[in-house]
Amino acid sequence: MKFLCLSYLDEQKLDLMSESERETFIKECFAYDNILRKNGNFVRLEALQSAQNAKTLRCRNGKVSITDGPYAETKEQIGGILLLDANDLNRATELMSKHPGIRVATFEIRPLDEESTANVNTAEIP
């Protein structure tokens, strides 16, 4: 079963680290990702650029509005996504609770709806 792990990051936590602390932290994250790969749990990781580079689109009164930055009014913004393969949500939670990234980010783990995704991806476009 596949799970999407959303990483909500407070960029200020990384900014407060010294260069050597940040390098060590990143190496720890890569090492844990390699453990996930070795055990067959790691499917794909996508890091995101700073939330400052985001655009948010909304439809109001039938008109699309575009604003700079993320939608959420919070310090934590989506920092990346990890596609994880695990037997169930409990196992996915256990795996991600050991990830070093948990020290600076919040992880939200959601099961993928693989049936709906397959239907959409194979649907014929009229």
C-alpha positions in Angstrom: 0.0 0.0 0.0 1.3 3.4 -0.9 1.2 6.5 1.4 1.9 10.2 0.6 3.9 11.8 3.4 3.6 15.6 3.3 6.4 17.4 5.1 5.3 20.7 6.7 8.4 22.8 7.3 9.1 25.9 9.3 11.9 27.3 7.2 13.1 29.5 10.1 14.1 26.3 12.0 16.6 25.5 9.2 17.7 29.1 8.9 18.6 29.1 12.6 21.0 26.1 12.1 24.7 26.8 11.5 26.0 25.6 8.2 27.6 22.6 9.7 24.4 21.7 11.7 22.4 22.0 8.5 24.9 19.8 6.6 24.8 17.2 9.3 21.0 17.2 9.5 20.7 16.8 5.7 23.2 13.9 5.7 21.1 12.2 8.5 18.0 12.6 6.4 19.7 11.2 3.3 21.0 8.2 5.4 17.5 7.4 6.6 16.1 7.8 3.1 18.7 5.2 2.0 17.4 2.8 4.8 13.9 3.2 3.4 15.2 2.5 -0.1 17.1 -0.6 1.0 14.0 -2.0 2.8 11.8 -1.3 -0.2 9.7 1.4 1.5 11.0 4.4 -0.5 9.1 5.1 -3.7 9.9 8.7 -4.6 10.8 12.0 -2.9 10.2 15.5 -4.2 11.7 18.4 -2.3 10.0 21.8 -2.9 11.6 25.2 -3.3 10.9 27.8 -0.6 7.2 28.7 0.0 8.2 32.2 -1.1 8.3 30.9 -4.7 4.7 29.6 -4.6 1.6 31.0 -6.2 -1.9 30.3 -4.9 -4.9 30.1 -7.2 -8.5 30.4 -6.0 -11.8 30.8 -7.8 -14.1 33.4 -6.3 -17.3 34.5 -8.0 -16.3 32.6 -11.1 -13.0 34.5 -11.4 -9.6 33.1 -10.7 -7.4 35.1 -8.4 -3.7 34.5 -8.1 -1.6 35.5 -5.0 2.1 35.2 -4.3 3.1 32.7 -1.7 1.3 29.8 -0.1 -2.3 29.8 0.9 -1.9 28.9 4.6 -1.4 31.6 7.1 1.1 29.7 9.2 4.9 29.3 9.7 4.8 25.7 8.5 4.5 25.3 4.7 4.7 22.1 2.6 8.5 21.5 2.2 8.3 18.2 0.3 6.5 15.0 -0.4 7.6 11.4 0.0 5.8 8.5 -1.6 6.2 5.6 0.8 5.3 1.9 0.4 4.2 0.2 3.6 1.8 -2.6 4.7 -0.5 -0.2 6.5 -0.9 3.2 8.1 0.6 2.0 11.4 3.8 0.8 9.6 4.0 4.0 7.6 3.7 6.0 10.8 6.4 3.9 12.5 8.8 4.5 9.6 8.3 8.2 9.4 8.5 8.7 13.2 12.1 7.6 12.9 13.0 10.1 10.1 15.4 12.8 11.2 13.3 15.4 9.4 10.8 15.1 12.2 13.1 17.4 14.2 12.2 20.4 12.0 9.1 19.4 10.2 5.6 18.0 10.7 4.7 14.9 8.7 1.2 14.2 7.5 0.7 10.6 6.2 -2.2 9.7 4.0 -3.0 6.5 2.2 -3.2 6.9 -1.6 -6.5 6.1 -3.2 -4.8 3.9 -5.8 -8.1 2.7 -7.4 -9.3 6.2 -8.1 -5.9 7.2 -9.3 -5.8 4.3 -11.7 -9.2 5.1 -13.0 -8.3 8.8 -13.6 -5.0 8.0 -15.2 -6.5 5.5 -17.6 -9.7 7.4 -18.4 -10.2 8.3 -22.0 -10.4 12.0 -22.6 -13.4 13.0 -24.6 
